[in-house]
């Protein structure tokens, strides 16, 4: 299912799924209320950067909309340094909704956005299914 390459991104091995999306947050246990370790925070930042690219490539965004997406996802990445994993998951859901609203996405495009988040954060059990 996954291809593990020898290329390193930061200190985390790069793993690509069949859709060629990089999956960095695969080894993070989101089922507890612990704080993220520095390595987990780095994994999340890389996942979120991948997500930015997916969103920008999938939707035709104006420059102002790209800034909104970047700002909201940067906030999500920053939140991993101050929130525990449980609270961060709530912020993730809020981020999905706020991006959808800010981009005025219809139902179909909202589903596409959700699928992009699911693709990147597929290991968060029950959260995005």
C-alpha positions in Angstrom: 0.0 0.0 0.0 2.8 2.4 0.8 6.2 3.0 -0.9 8.9 3.8 1.6 11.7 5.8 -0.2 15.2 6.4 1.0 14.8 10.1 0.7 14.5 11.9 4.1 12.4 15.0 4.7 13.8 16.6 7.8 14.3 13.8 10.2 11.2 11.8 9.1 11.2 9.2 6.3 9.0 10.1 3.4 6.2 7.7 2.7 4.1 7.9 -0.4 0.7 6.3 -0.9 -0.5 5.1 -4.3 -2.0 8.5 -4.9 1.5 10.0 -4.6 0.5 11.9 -1.5 3.1 12.0 1.2 1.8 10.6 4.5 3.8 12.0 7.5 1.4 11.7 10.4 0.9 7.9 10.1 2.7 7.0 13.3 1.0 9.6 15.6 -1.3 8.1 18.2 -4.3 10.5 18.3 -6.2 8.3 20.8 -4.7 10.0 23.9 -4.6 13.4 25.4 -0.8 13.7 25.5 1.0 16.7 24.1 2.7 16.2 20.7 6.4 15.4 20.8 8.7 17.6 18.8 9.0 14.9 16.2 5.2 14.6 16.0 4.9 18.3 15.6 7.3 18.2 12.7 5.4 15.3 11.1 2.2 17.4 11.4 3.8 20.4 9.8 5.0 18.4 6.9 1.5 16.8 6.5 -0.1 20.2 6.6 2.3 21.6 4.0 1.4 18.6 1.8 -2.3 19.4 2.4 -1.8 23.0 1.3 -0.4 21.8 -2.0 -3.3 19.4 -2.5 -5.9 22.1 -1.8 -4.2 24.7 -4.1 -3.9 22.1 -6.9 -7.5 20.9 -6.6 -9.3 24.2 -6.3 -8.9 27.3 -8.5 -8.2 29.8 -5.7 -7.7 33.5 -5.9 -4.6 34.9 -4.2 -6.8 36.1 -1.3 -8.3 32.6 -0.9 -4.8 31.0 -1.0 -3.8 33.3 1.9 -6.8 32.3 3.9 -6.1 28.6 3.4 -2.4 29.1 4.3 -3.3 31.1 7.4 -5.8 28.6 8.7 -3.5 25.7 8.0 -0.5 27.5 9.6 -2.7 28.1 12.7 -3.4 24.3 12.7 0.3 23.5 12.5 1.1 26.0 15.3 -1.7 24.6 17.5 0.2 21.3 17.7 2.8 23.0 19.9 0.3 24.2 22.5 -2.7 21.8 22.4 -2.9 18.2 23.4 -3.9 15.7 20.8 -7.6 15.6 21.7 -8.0 19.3 21.6 -5.9 19.5 18.4 -8.4 17.1 16.7 -11.2 19.6 17.5 -9.1 22.4 16.0 -8.7 20.2 12.9 -12.4 19.8 12.4 -12.9 23.6 13.0 -10.2 24.2 10.3 -12.0 22.0 7.8 -15.2 23.9 8.3 -13.7 27.3 8.3 -11.8 26.7 5.1 -15.0 25.4 3.5 -16.9 28.4 4.6 -14.2 30.9 3.6 -14.0 29.4 0.1 -17.8 29.3 -0.2 -17.6 25.7 -1.3 -20.8 23.9 -2.4 -21.6 20.4 -1.1 -19.6 18.6 -3.7 -16.5 20.7 -3.4 -16.9 20.5 0.4 -16.8 16.7 0.1 -13.6 17.0 -2.1 -12.0 19.2 0.6 -12.9 16.6 3.3 -11.4 13.8 1.2 -8.1 15.8 0.9 -8.0 16.1 4.7 -8.9 12.4 5.0 -6.1 11.5 2.6 -3.5 13.3 4.8 -4.9 12.5 8.2 -6.2 9.0 7.5 -5.0 7.5 10.7 -7.2 9.6 13.0 -9.8 7.0 13.8 -13.4 8.0 13.3 -12.6 11.7 13.1 -12.9 12.2 9.4 -14.9 9.1 8.3 
